[in-house]
Each structure stands twice: as structure tokens, then as C-alpha cells.
């Protein structure tokens, strides 16, 4: 079931929100699945990514998050 909440996705969404203000939401909202999904849909609409399904968007956000915010051991 996509999108899948993940800390990488959360960090990327918060970074894009800060940069472009693509949607109005709080970090805590992302833990509520319906709100999280709505934010992903707003992200897709804002950046005109309608050729991509939620699975594609989710994978992109996760990969970007993994590259941009690596876990430091």
C-alpha cells in the first residue's frame, strides 16, 4: 500500500515544505496516514508529477531522503 511513511520521506517532505511551501502541514500530521497521503498528493500536484503514481513518488522521496539524509553511525 503506497505511499509508505518512512523517516527519510518525512525529512524530504519537510525540506521541500521549507523550501517551496508546497503544502500546509505539520511534521506530526505525517504520522496520520490519511494526512500523509494527502501531503504526498499535494506534492505530486505542486511539482506537476501527475504522470507518476504514488508508488513512484514514494520511491523517489525515499531514495532522495536516503541520499540527502544518510544515517550516521
Secondary structure, DSSP 8 states (H G I E B T S, - for coil): --S---HHHHHHHHHHHHHH--S---GGGGGSHHHHHHHHHHHHHHTT-TTS-HHHHHHHHHHHHHHHS----
